[in-house]
């Protein structure tokens, strides 16, 4: 199945994950990290500021549903977008 931000409905695009080590419990595998990003619905983007994503690393890896073929150049490096089935998101 092909995934696209142009056709995706109610998808959270995490654009800037912050404080990578502050909210991580390495021995338990859990994380709770602030992020900025977008709510994407059929190509339309609505900005999300200061939300939190939480979950378990093992469950996150099991929830990967798609890895885009083409990498994207970001300020942090080069990486393809990775689509994950479900994560816990909180924010205003």
C-alpha positions as MATLAB code, in Angstrom:
seq = 'XXXXXXXXXXXXXXXXXXXXXXXXXXXXXXXXXXXXXXXXXXXXXXXXXXXXXXXXXXXXXXXXXXXXXXXXXXXXXXXXXXXXXXXXXXXX';
ca = [
       0.000    0.000    0.000;
       1.321    3.453   -0.929;
       1.139    6.225    1.662;
       0.979    9.918    0.740;
       0.484   13.145    2.680;
      -1.732   14.304   -0.193;
      -4.304   11.548    0.455;
      -3.749   10.825    4.170;
      -6.630   11.608    6.510;
      -6.060   12.887   10.073;
      -2.353   12.047   10.222;
       0.119   13.649   12.629;
       3.400   14.613   10.952;
       6.119   15.024   13.584;
       8.435   17.675   12.223;
      10.671   18.528   15.200;
      11.154   16.057   18.064;
      12.731   17.780   21.067;
      14.750   16.809   24.153;
      15.565   13.366   22.814;
      16.972   12.057   26.110;
      14.876   13.988   28.647;
      11.696   11.918   28.375;
      13.208    8.493   27.705;
      13.344    5.652   30.225;
      15.852    3.375   28.539;
      15.466    0.427   30.922;
      11.671    0.415   30.545;
      11.629    1.260   26.834;
       9.129    4.068   27.284;
       9.302    7.632   26.004;
       7.351   10.870   26.328;
       8.779   13.649   24.169;
       7.648   17.127   23.120;
       7.312   17.841   19.413;
       6.147   20.365   16.859;
       4.462   19.215   13.702;
       1.347   19.162   11.581;
      -2.122   17.658   11.483;
      -2.474   16.562    7.850;
      -5.829   15.889    6.214;
      -5.931   15.298    2.435;
      -2.871   17.484    1.824;
      -4.018   20.344    4.083;
      -1.695   21.048    7.022;
      -2.608   22.607   10.365;
       0.310   23.551   12.619;
       0.777   21.741   15.955;
       2.983   23.452   18.531;
       4.161   22.025   21.855;
       2.408   18.648   21.795;
       3.736   15.417   23.318;
       4.167   11.979   21.780;
       4.425    8.997   24.115;
       4.783    5.270   23.764;
       7.033    2.251   24.045;
       9.986    1.738   21.685;
       9.213   -1.942   21.051;
       5.561   -1.169   20.302;
       6.648    1.725   18.078;
       8.824   -0.617   16.009;
       5.976   -3.148   15.749;
       3.618   -0.350   14.598;
       5.663    0.747   11.562;
       3.337    0.402    8.571;
       5.403    2.029    5.816;
       8.856    3.491    5.115;
       8.966    5.899    2.185;
      11.394    4.991   -0.589;
      12.904    8.456   -1.043;
      14.860   10.014    1.837;
      14.146   13.598    2.825;
      16.817   16.178    3.652;
      16.149   17.666    7.102;
      18.182   19.956    9.384;
      19.061   16.830   11.421;
      20.187   14.703    8.477;
      18.764   12.544    5.707;
      15.972   10.060    6.425;
      12.833    8.718    4.759;
       9.480    9.405    6.402;
       8.393    6.517    8.596;
       4.656    5.906    8.970;
       3.540    4.470   12.326;
       0.085    3.024   12.966;
      -0.640    4.450   16.410;
       1.045    6.546   19.079;
      -0.282    8.505   22.019;
      -0.411   12.240   21.217;
      -1.411   14.958   23.701;
      -1.587   18.730   23.344;
      -3.885   21.701   22.923;
];
